[in-house]
Amino acid sequence: MSPTADPAGATAVELTDVRKSYGAKHAVDGVTLTVPRGEFFGLLGPNGAGKTTLVEIMEGLRKPDAGTVSVLGHQPARREKSLLPRLGVQTQSSAFFVRLTAREHLETVAALYGVAPDAVGTTLETVGLTAHAEVRVDDLSGGQRQRLAIASALVHEPELIFLDEPTAALDPQARRDLWQVLRDLKGAGRTIVYTTHHLDEAQELCDRVGIMVNGSITALDTPGRLIAAGTGNTRLLVPAARLPLDTARTLPGVETATVDGDMVVLVTTDSGTTLAEVAKVAGLEGVQTRTVSLEDVYLQLTGTA
Ligand SMILES: Nc1ncnc2c1ncn2[C@@H]1O[C@H](COP(=O)(O)OP(=O)(O)OP(=O)(O)O)[C@@H](O)[C@H]1O
């Protein structure tokens, strides 16, 4: 990207027709993507879809075979000293100084970035590691190490943060805590690009998501718009004891009816009408509704539904 193309610096990441192959495998197969500054962008997709390769290209850790990559107006593959401190990078396999304590490790990272040591205590607090600050990295649990990896990506207060499955090994409470950390970072104007397999989380946190399949981004929008453009269907769960499957299939609006355990699952395009009929035929006691989620859209797009 030329300097005049984005004079206000409103773009954090700009990729044009980026490609990367490993032998015959097209891991990234022509991705064009713009992430504006301040956006929380989620990259979703099944194992092997090319997410990590794409993020590592943005981070400058891998060189694309073709296409152009601009990150904060720079080419990340050049590893320019003026760019690196502006990026925060947490990878799936973070390198640690394993013989140091969590605090010493983070102090070392902070020193490498030339950051004042006070940032260490605050960052340990932010990721919930204060109580384990004096534990050797070797002795931290998987989830605690993951938090330290995230802390290492945040300690120098970068403008653009890349996180690769940051919540993968976290317990539910730690996951929720990290959501708040990420929301606060976004609130402070940072740009976040992250990969996840947690669809509920992406729906909750991301301004936009890209769904990657076989090296290409097959859907790119806000979670809300992807859901709205998705099936448009609602699921109604009715106790099977009160609604025979044959009857369920004849109700207005019902696309499909199946039995799941002791419930009949109705997929309906017209939930109001179907629900009114269910009320007449079976009553509403124990009836549950489930609207479409990002997960339903994802499963449809990735062909796993
Ligand atoms: N260094 C490499 N050498 C050869 N093949 C590779 C290499 N790195 C990745 N691949 C292949 O490229 C494809 C994309 O891998 P990548 O790790 O980018 O996917 P991913 O979407 O991040 O997957 P996951 O969700 O499992 O982390 C896969 O088929 C993978 O096996």
PDBQT file of the ligand as one rigid body, heavy atoms in Angstrom, charges set to zero:
ROOT
HETATM    1  N1  LIG A 401       5.393 -25.534   7.885  1.00  0.00    +0.000 N 
HETATM    2  C1  LIG A 401       4.496 -26.245   7.214  1.00  0.00    +0.000 A 
HETATM    3  N2  LIG A 401       4.873 -27.201   6.329  1.00  0.00    +0.000 NA
HETATM    4  C2  LIG A 401       3.968 -27.916   5.640  1.00  0.00    +0.000 A 
HETATM    5  N3  LIG A 401       2.628 -27.770   5.754  1.00  0.00    +0.000 NA
HETATM    6  C3  LIG A 401       2.200 -26.853   6.629  1.00  0.00    +0.000 A 
HETATM    7  C4  LIG A 401       3.090 -26.052   7.407  1.00  0.00    +0.000 A 
HETATM    8  N4  LIG A 401       2.348 -25.218   8.191  1.00  0.00    +0.000 NA
HETATM    9  C5  LIG A 401       1.046 -25.483   7.911  1.00  0.00    +0.000 A 
HETATM   10  N5  LIG A 401       0.960 -26.465   6.977  1.00  0.00    +0.000 N 
HETATM   11  C6  LIG A 401      -0.297 -26.989   6.399  1.00  0.00    +0.000 C 
HETATM   12  O1  LIG A 401      -1.031 -25.889   5.881  1.00  0.00    +0.000 OA
HETATM   13  C7  LIG A 401      -2.425 -26.028   6.166  1.00  0.00    +0.000 C 
HETATM   14  C8  LIG A 401      -2.915 -24.858   6.980  1.00  0.00    +0.000 C 
HETATM   15  O2  LIG A 401      -2.362 -24.937   8.300  1.00  0.00    +0.000 OA
HETATM   16  P1  LIG A 401      -2.644 -23.836   9.418  1.00  0.00    +0.000 P 
HETATM   17  O3  LIG A 401      -1.851 -24.231  10.623  1.00  0.00    +0.000 OA
HETATM   18  O4  LIG A 401      -2.427 -22.499   8.843  1.00  0.00    +0.000 OA
HETATM   19  O5  LIG A 401      -4.203 -24.057   9.663  1.00  0.00    +0.000 OA
HETATM   20  P2  LIG A 401      -5.134 -23.562  10.863  1.00  0.00    +0.000 P 
HETATM   21  O6  LIG A 401      -6.395 -23.081  10.222  1.00  0.00    +0.000 OA
HETATM   22  O7  LIG A 401      -4.401 -22.595  11.705  1.00  0.00    +0.000 OA
HETATM   23  O8  LIG A 401      -5.401 -24.894  11.656  1.00  0.00    +0.000 OA
HETATM   24  P3  LIG A 401      -5.688 -25.165  13.252  1.00  0.00    +0.000 P 
HETATM   25  O9  LIG A 401      -7.080 -24.678  13.521  1.00  0.00    +0.000 OA
HETATM   26  O10 LIG A 401      -5.578 -26.648  13.323  1.00  0.00    +0.000 OA
HETATM   27  O11 LIG A 401      -4.618 -24.431  14.033  1.00  0.00    +0.000 OA
HETATM   28  C9  LIG A 401      -2.577 -27.385   6.856  1.00  0.00    +0.000 C 
HETATM   29  O12 LIG A 401      -2.893 -28.345   5.882  1.00  0.00    +0.000 OA
HETATM   30  C10 LIG A 401      -1.183 -27.642   7.437  1.00  0.00    +0.000 C 
HETATM   31  O13 LIG A 401      -0.935 -29.014   7.533  1.00  0.00    +0.000 OA
ENDROOT
TORSDOF 0
